[in-house]
Amino acid sequence: MVVDDPGSRSEARLAPVPPRHAVAFCFVLLIGACALASFVFACATPFAAFAVIASILLPLRAALSVMLGAWLVNQGIGFGALHYPVDSNTLAWSVVIGAAAQVATVAARVVLQALRASRAPLAFAAALLGAYAAYELLLLAATPALGGTASFTPPIVARLGLTSAAWLVGLVAVSEIVRLLTPLLSRRAAS
């Protein structure tokens, strides 16, 4: 299975802007969403939802780059504005979260490609499940070395999963609104 087809944007199931603007759109969308999530949820940024939207809109390499940017914004806000402690454990968790966001992006891409013949809502939901599972499992794998096992109770994991699902719905909705408004704005600008 080829994970990165340079022309693939998940078979254009969601194409709010022309392909030449997709990276910029996705970057702005996820950076804005990441900033909002970072201030509202602090340590619970929905990277799995971000991974799915990036994988829907972009080829894998570009999706990974955009996710790296979102993670950097999240960490900048955390350490700069929210005053996360600058110690070895927090820095290690930062790296693990970044790695988990990248793994979630690959997982989302794999699921989307496997379900390319499925209806978009089913493919998006399955991609979120795959991305969220990959993200959480990588974080859980770090707990023996970094601590934090208490954060992986079923109610906490379920609540964060539902939060990610809500973010994905919101990001898809914003993308669809942009898709609907783009022709209107283009016509207006041309006249």
Phi, psi and omega in degrees: 000127177277122182274331182232097171268114186308333179268354187278129170233054183053048177055032175052041177291335180218109184226079184290336182225164176301152183308327182292342180254002187298316182296314181297316179300310182298319179299311180296316180301310184285327177294316177298314179296321180295317178298314178299311181296322182296320179284325182280316187251354181052262187274009183240042178296132185280068182298331178295317177295320178297320180298320180294312182295321178296320180288332177288316188275336191227157167297159188305311183302315179293321178299318178296321178294317179296320178296323176298317177299318179297318179297318179298319176298314179303314181290322176300317177294316181299309183281325184276310186264324183265358175057047172304146178294139178264086177224170186298323181292315180294319178295321178295317177298323178302314180295318180297318179297318177298317178295319180296323178296322178292316179297320178298324179294316177296317180299316179299316180299315181299315180295316180299320179290322179294330183252027184298338178270355181275163176296147184305312182302320178294314180297318180295317179296316179295321178297321178295318178299315179295315180294317181293318178297315179298315181299308183294321180295322177293319176297316179299322180296337180276346185296328177299326181271327189250350183083179177100013181303329182297342179278001184247035175284153180307317180297321180292314180297319179294317180298316179293325176296317178293324176297317177298319179297318178296319178297319180297315178301316179297317180293322176295318180298315178299317180298319179292321177297316178298318179300319181288326182276335184304312179297323180295316180291324179294318178295320180295318181292329181285336182268000000 
